Amino acid sequence: MQADMKMEDVLFKLRQLKDNGEPLSKKKVKEKHPKLMRNALFYFPSWEHALEKI
């Protein structure tokens, strides 16, 4: 698996989703933003670790 987003872009997009009140559950993000999910899991060992960084 390769990343096609920078880590900073992943964190920025996660913050955007959070600020817009969108659900950040793994299931919902995987459904609506699969590219974001793939990239987050490339940079972080788990979805929970990615969310801790925002």
C-alpha positions in Angstrom: 0.0 0.0 0.0 1.2 3.5 -0.9 0.1 6.9 0.3 -1.1 9.4 -2.3 -1.6 12.2 0.3 0.9 13.8 2.6 0.5 13.2 6.3 -0.3 16.9 6.8 -3.1 16.7 4.3 -4.6 13.7 6.0 -4.6 15.5 9.4 -6.0 18.7 7.8 -8.8 16.7 6.2 -9.6 14.9 9.5 -9.7 18.3 11.3 -12.0 19.6 8.5 -14.4 16.7 9.0 -14.4 17.1 12.7 -15.0 20.9 12.5 -17.9 20.3 10.1 -19.5 17.9 12.6 -19.1 14.8 10.3 -19.0 11.4 12.0 -15.4 10.2 12.5 -16.2 6.5 13.1 -14.0 4.2 11.1 -17.1 2.8 9.3 -18.5 6.1 8.2 -15.2 7.6 7.1 -14.4 4.4 5.2 -17.7 4.6 3.4 -17.6 8.3 2.5 -13.8 9.0 2.3 -12.1 5.7 1.4 -8.9 7.6 0.1 -8.6 9.4 3.4 -9.0 6.2 5.4 -6.3 4.4 3.3 -3.9 7.2 3.7 -4.5 7.6 7.5 -3.8 3.9 8.0 -0.7 4.2 5.9 0.7 6.8 8.3 -0.8 5.6 11.6 -0.9 2.1 13.1 -4.7 2.4 13.7 -7.6 4.7 13.1 -7.7 5.6 16.7 -4.1 6.8 16.5 -4.9 9.0 13.6 -7.8 10.6 15.5 -5.6 11.2 18.5 -3.4 13.4 16.3 -6.2 15.8 15.5 
